[in-house]
């Protein structure tokens, strides 16, 4: 999972997802990490800034709401979200909502105080 670590809201969401990833199936990597360019060489920096990207073990890339749907299938507490996103037409609406949130994420972070919440939400440490 590639995300914008300079965005307080994105960082908060990734920290939350690390706690929901009970089986340790997901690796989270900030887009400014040099390994991000190796993982997603065909994805431009601007595209990475617009949405989260999830690269599967099979090499398929999911972006935005589709990445959320893909991840939700692998996290037991998010399974209802994944199932909802599979209803016909829902992913189209979810992509539109995701794009709006993405464009306004810094403002939303300020309004909801994600920066302070990130300080409270500890990052989950995984055993090697």
N, C-alpha and C positions, 0 to 999 in steps of 0.2 A: 504494500500500500504506500503510494507516494502522496505526500501532503505538504502544504505550505506551513513550515514551522515558524514563519514570521507573522502568521495570522493567529491572534489569540483564540478565536473561535475554532479554527482548524486544530490547533494544538489541544484545546479542551476536548474536542470530539475524539481525537486520536487517543488521548489518555483514557477517556471513557471506554473506547473500544478495546484497549488493552485489558481492561478489567472484565469486559464481557467475553473476551476470547479465552474461555476456560481451557480449551484444548491446545492452546498455543499454535494455532494454524496460520496465523497472520504475522508477517514481519512489517513493521512500520518504518518508513524511511523518509526523512525530510527531502524536499526537492532540491535544496541547496547542498545536499551531500554529494560529493563527487561520484559516488556509486549510482546515483539516480540516472546520470547520463549513460552509464553502462547498461542499466536495466531497461531504460526506455530510449534508445538512441534515435528512434524515429519520431519521438514526441518533442515538439518545440517547447521552449521555456514558457512562452505565452500561454500555450495550451495547458501546461502543468499548473500555471497560476490560476487558470479558470476553474479547474475541477480536480477532485481527487482522482487518482488513477490506480487501478488494481491489476497487477500482472499475475496471471494464474501460472501454476506449475507447467501447464501445457503451452504457455507462451501467448495466451490470448489476453488482450488488454480490455478492461472494463473502465468506463469513465463516468463520473458524476453519479446520478441516481442509479444507473446500472451497476456501478461499483458497490453502492450501498446494498442493492438487491443481492448481488453475488455474495458479499460478506455476510449479510443477514441470514443466508441459508446455512452458514457455517457456525453461527453463534446461537445457542439454544434460546436465550431470552429475546433475540431479535427475529426469530422464526415467523411470528405473526406479521412483522413488517415485510419480510420477504414474500410471504404468501399473498399479502395485499398487493404488493408491487407486480405480481404476476397476473392479476385480473386484467382482462383486455382494456386497453386505453389508459390504464393507471400510470404506466411507466412514461407515457407521453406527457401527461400532466405533471408527474414527478420531475421530469427533466426540465420543464418550464419553471417550476417552483425552485428547483435546485439552481438553475441559471440566475434567477432573480436574487436568491440568497447569496450566491457566489459573488455577484456584482456588488452587493451591498454588505459583504461580510465584515468589513472593518467598522462600518457604522453600527451594524448589529452588535459587534463585539463591544463597542463603547456603550451602547444603550443597555445591554444586559450584563456588562461588567465581566466579560469572559476572562480578561487579563487577571483580575483578582481571583476568579474561580480556579484558574490554572495553577495559581500558587497554592491553593488549598487542596486540589486534586493531585495526589502524588502519582508519579509515573510508576507503573507496575514493573518490578524487576523480575526478569526471567532467569531461571537457572540455565547455564550453558549446556 
